[in-house]
Amino acid sequence: MLKRILGFIAFMLLLCTTIAAQNVAVSGIVTDSNNEPLIGVSVYVKGTTVGVITDVDGKYTVQVSGAQAQLVFSYVGYLTQEITVGSQRTINVTLLDDTQNIEEVVVVGYGTQRKVTVTGAVASLRGEELKASPTTNLTNGMVGRMPGIIGFQRSDEPGGGGTTIRIRGTNTLGYQEPLVVIDGVAGRDGGLDRINPAEIESISVLKDASASIYGSRAANGVILVTTKRGKDGKPTVSYTGNWGFSQPTRMPEMANAFEYATMMNDLDRYRGRAERYTADDLQKYRDGSDPWGHPNTDYVEQAVKAISPTYRHDVGVSGGNERVKYYTNFSANGEEGIFKDAANRYDQFAVRANLDMKVNNYITLSYGNESRMEVRNYPIFSAGDIFTSMVRSKPTDVGFYPNGQPGPDLEYGHQPVMMATDAAGFDNQKDYYIQNNLQAVIKVPGIDGLTLTAMGSYDKYFKLRKLFRTPYTLYSWIGDEAHTTIPVQKGVAATDLEQEHTDRTSWMTNAVLTYDFSIGKNNFTVMAGIEANKQRQDYMEGYRKYFLSDLLPELDNATLDERRIEGNSWEESRLNYFGRVSYNYEERYLVEFVWRRDGSYRFPPERRYGFFPGVSAAWRVSEEDFWKDNVPGIGYFKLRASASQSGNDYLMSDDDGDGVYTLDRSIQYLNTYKFGTNYLFGSSFNQTLTPSRIPNPNITWEVGTTYDLGLELKFLDNRLSLETDLFYHKRVNMLIYRNASMPQSSGFTLPRENLGELSNRGVEGLIRWDDKAGGVTYYASLNGTFARNRIDFWDETPNVPEYQKSTGRMSDTELFYIADGVFNTQEELDNYPHWTGARLGDIKFVDYNNDGKIDADDRVRINKRKEPTLVAGITLGASWNNFDVMALIQGAAGGHTYIWRERAGEAGNFYKWTYEHRWTEENPLVEHPRTYNREEEYWASEGDRKNTYYLWNTDYLRLKNLEIGYTLNLPYLRGIGIQNLRVFANGTNLVTLDKVKVQDPEQNNTGKDYPQRRMINFGASLTF
């Protein structure tokens, strides 16, 4: 095998050298219309990645393969030129100003449009901009790069850790995810997270009427992803390799053994008990002189390593001619978890192949395939369990004894250093995606502008999971001088194996007829289509217990004493009709109408179809003579406005009550049943069926109505550009439970009803500057989105005070007691309303209703939520000679989080911050409370005793991404077939400025989330 690989590499190098030997050098100078040299102009051979940039004098030299080669000259703010080389060896070019970037194209629903003719609010992003973010999760690189995107990343576990994307904020109390369309196919398995940025041509975000063409699934916005395709030119082979490491951005700093013991003595004094730790104990915890009897364990240091390796490799082949074009990319990427001896790892292997074939002058066929395998290795404990145990475990306990044996558990076998290993078993998951789409574009003979596009997709998704649990051994020291330890078995009582298999099939087919025509200066596009899709999933799970050996984790190797097998399936389908009518007069006055009639299986036949229209209009004011004659400084000015409706048919459920909502595919309008109590009839038990809910025969769509007003401006010869939008979204018929006005004592399980109403309003904008100074070409852009919603109506508990109602406030708000410092003197305690049993050092709660006592009626609903209301990003880029640099500074504001160490005290450790800021008799004049024990103090709690002392402002500003690169243009490289070589270094989450000091500001669960990670990466890109 090794000989074959070496032989293949030698062959490729020989081939590239042969091709390079045929190259000739072409040089010249690029100037503007004033004959001034242009610095940093991109000069490349069309259909290849061979290219250079002009130097400080506008000069360039590039290698071409022959007379048929075409050189492309491209520069921001200027019209692109293409020139065939022929026999020329010197080609001087004058680039003309592109005052309107008139040829820029953006992807919209079921087609493309030139930027100047777009009437809706559409943001776009080139795939190249995402490649600089060293992350295995695409969504983690999107926030801050374009307006309209609000996002937050709660955790960053390998194989998970995606950013939650909200387009223009939260528009509903139910399903909130945007619709993702990949190469024309909506809702593909895998979504955005694992798409390779190197394979993306562009991303478009539809935010207003432009999204209505996707109807019932578009109420939360639409994200369109287009992957790369082949271009004219000889075969080009490219390779990009990245190697790097990750580390947590911020881990909680816990109290050490001395600090923890001191706080335990505080508790004893407050309760009138003798202090449990003597001065000698405290000294030994401080100096580490007795590691067996007085350990000082830093579980974070023992469990988390300094750096974890990451990698990514891409090999691409592209090219083509007038008849056939192809693009293929082979990729592999992966990363280790942050735990020492980690059982946590993620690897991904994929192939993407896109092929376009021109059959004749009328028919073009396009095929696309993505085949991807994702491998996740986890310990049997969840990240939440591991980190909870890590911050709870007491520093006065032992992680590892001096002899290397693992110490005892906190409880239930939870010993954080061991939990992150495979000592207790493993949880291995493999996900397979095979996605295919075939498209035919037919130009109807005899009718110019009439095109029929037919497309079909067939996708398969498989998931295999093995969860293998084994007993494991911890040790307890008996306290003798010989340091004798006793092994204790923890974990499951006997080895067991749970094996799962998921098989999902998805298909889609559509046909779209488009007619482009003009009558004089009037230009029309009429489009209509029909689309159907269907999904089916089959699931099976097997379980066995009592294995003869831990070395053979197969179901056949267990006894038959305890076993089970389970399985289920589901299907869903849709049928849709849609269309678009676009009109413009001289591309000056523009109007567009889109519509979709959607059908969904989720609703009864008489309510199954919904109609979702959208209309948008634009006026290119800068095309008017009065503008051209009187406003010379603004070369481009467009006003836009739109109104539209879109829908949502998804239901969310939290059936197990853990706060995690999942998609509910149940049929709400039908009677549904579940298995009930088994009754004994004769000599056998008989299973019963009972109704699981009351049906709702009137259930139908959520409907969202969006209004948008926008403008676009370009100043100073296109160097300065500005876009901004005002938006308002009204959601009615929200699918929610009537779970507040109906008491639980009624015993009914209710279906979702079309009850709720919510409105969302905000503003977004983008301002960008492109220019050159001396030998430096640079750009800077600032974008931001502010969105704030309000519950207009939903089912709310009756007869509550106005200041506690959620109606009229933002969604997902909570009730809090208002903290007002702490009781520092007895006089203050006596004269201030307080909780029964309050003492000095306790938190004061505001008597909000002024009734002289503190009770549940003093809780106030704070009109703030965990999600940010403002997200902004600053993108900076520059190039000089062969150097280039790009930076993204991203920030968020308007959110908060509740940070409280549950079970701290006798059941767990404290943050060091709590130790350093606590109230004591010796230091009473502080704003922070005394040491608490679990939830024994009225102010140390979650649930119905939450108070604003533990609310932290999560506003932050971070250097999200930075990349520095250098391109080597050396003759000897071309001599061995390397046309281009660029080396680079990049990083993400490099610096964060915020007020949350005990965890990352984007994290939500106190000490329970897998932390955000900083990544540093080094790599090289080669083109052959």
Secondary structure, DSSP 8 states (H G I E B T S, - for coil): -HHHHHHHHHHHHHHHHHHHHT-EEEEEEEE-TTS-B-SS-EEEETTSS-EEE--TTSEEEEEESSTT-EEEEE-TTB--EEEE-TT-SB--EE--B-SS-TT-EEEETTEEEEGGG--S-EEEEEHHHHTTS--S-GGGGTTTSSTTEEEE-----TT----EEEETS---SS----EEEETTEET-TTTTTT--GGGEEEEEEE-SGGGGGGGGG-TT-EEEEEE----SEEEEEEEEEEEEEEEES----B--HHHHHHHHHHHHHHTT---SS-HHHHHHHHH-S-TTTS----HHHHHB-S-EEEEEEEEEEEEE-SSEEEEEEEEEEEEE-SBTT---EEEEEEEEEEEEEE-SSSEEEEEEEEEEEEEEEE-SS-HHHHHHHHHHS-TTS-SB-TTS-B---SSTT--HHHHTSSTTEEEEEEEEEEEEEEEEEEE-TTSTTEEEEEEEEEEEEEEEEEEEE--EEEEEE-S-TT--EEEEEES-SS-EEEEEEEEEEEEEEEEEEEEEEEETTEEEEEEEEEEEEEEEEEEEEEEEE-BS-TT---GGGB-SSSEEEEEEEEEEEEEEEEEEEEEEETTTEEEEEEEEEEEETTS-GGG-EEEEEEEEEEEEGGGSHHHHHH-TTEEEEEEEEEEEEEEE--EEE-TTSSS--EEE---TTS-EEEE---EEETTEEE--EEEEE---TT---EEEEEEEEEEEEEETTTTEEEEEEEEEEEEEEEEE---SSS-GGG------EEEEEEEEEEEEEEEEEEEEETTEEEEEEEEEEEEEEEEEE----TT--GGG--TTS-TT-EEEB-EEEE--SHHHHHHS---TT--TT-EEE--TT-SSS-SGGG-EEES-BSS-SEEEEEEEEEEETTEEEEEEEEEEESBEEE---TTTBTTB--BHHHHHH---SSS--SSS-----TT-STTS-SGGG-BGGGEEE--EEEEEEEEEEEEE--HHHHHTT--EEEEEEEEEEEEEEES--SS-TT--STTTS---EEEEEEEEEEE-
